[in-house]
Amino acid sequence: MNATVEHFESLRGEVRVPGDKSTSHRALMVSALADGESTIRGLSPGRDVAATSQIMEQLGAIRNDRDDVVTIVGPADGLQASNAALDCGNSGTTMRLLSGVVSGVPGEHQLIGDVSLSRRPMDRVAEPLSLMGSRFAGEGARICAPLHIVGTNALRGIDYEVPMASAQVKSAILFAALRATSPTTIVEHVRTRPTTEEMLTRAGVSVASIEGDAGRRVTIQPGRPLARNWQVPGDPSQAAFFAVLGCIHPDADIDVLDIDNARERVGFLGVLQRMGATMTLRSGDSMTSLTVRSSELTATDVHAQEIPSVDEVPVLVVAAAAAEGVSSFRDVGELRVKESNRFEGSLALATKLGCRAWSEGDDLFVEGLGSATRFSTFELDAALDHRMVMASAVAGCAGAGCSIGTADTVASSYPQFFDDLERLA
Ligand code: S3P
């Protein structure tokens, strides 16, 4: 499906972004692994999370929905292998975390995905999970889907340094480690979102994190999570689209309500503040709300460590395109292995807006036009990538309009995105 986005004269109002995708996947998995009844409020309505939910049911969990409350009952004798393939759709988080979960479920598991997901490297989870004792096969040197995993209830604990910044890899190991016969220690040099560690701790599993200058060391003891009641906060990575939109649109005043404020997730707010965003934050214990107004942005230097997982880079590139001066995004090579090649996609987007944009190794540079009013109208194929759809829509809405190919992919994470956008107009 193609979407046409027009420039809106002014943007006013508040947005409640969907439940955090990362928390939603994990709430479903932890609940399915537990013995008994858990509840989840505020689950992400996206297709990615629906894929995880469907798979947990295939493996034996029971789901019931009433109003906004999802109830998951984990089977007393644990998850069981399914004869049918486990379809992860477009969702890398589903496939990678699930690889860890099924590594500890005896039997054979077939994991499949769409064209985009089937191109993404799974060697990053195959390596540690194989060291733990699961048998892992996939296509080619990078072990792409379809995956064939033979799980066992005799996994070994490992000591493992995650070679790239990836919460998905860390989480896959943590889920497998629940079923190991000895503790597992994971070292990450870049601190990625601690969602899995925190949720497993709340579910009674013993997880210890030690922070050092060189990163974080997480040690987990084997164990079964306890059933819990989960409340999913708003998704900060979705809030980033409205935060940038509010800054670069010439006449905007937008409130974004109740997003998760884990420091690994809200680095984009610091970037926008440095660029001169007119933004007010109201922070509670674990959630933040923001008000963003039209701003004159100046260029900045962003390092991947500031926004681990680099999910917000495409939309920050749009902010950089509207800013005065040359912005740099350093060490963002991980963008190449997301739902699409976001490294090339972000360069293409900035170029289509009329900017000079270029790369050097894993660094990306954008010379801004000084205002979104100077953006060109453009067409972009989002290549089955929800975040490229939303970043393009932000640029089109603040600038001169655009046409986006494969825009329906937005439903992977945010089915109501275009409705929420129109409501602000
Ligand atoms: C996620 C981790 C990130 C991110 C993805 C969600 C998670 O991926 O891009 O949208 O929930 O763990 P990486 O682990 O590849 O950085």
Residues whose N, C-alpha, C, O or C-beta is under 5 A from the ligand:
A	BS01	S3P	S22 T93 A165 S166 A167 Q168 V169 S309 D311
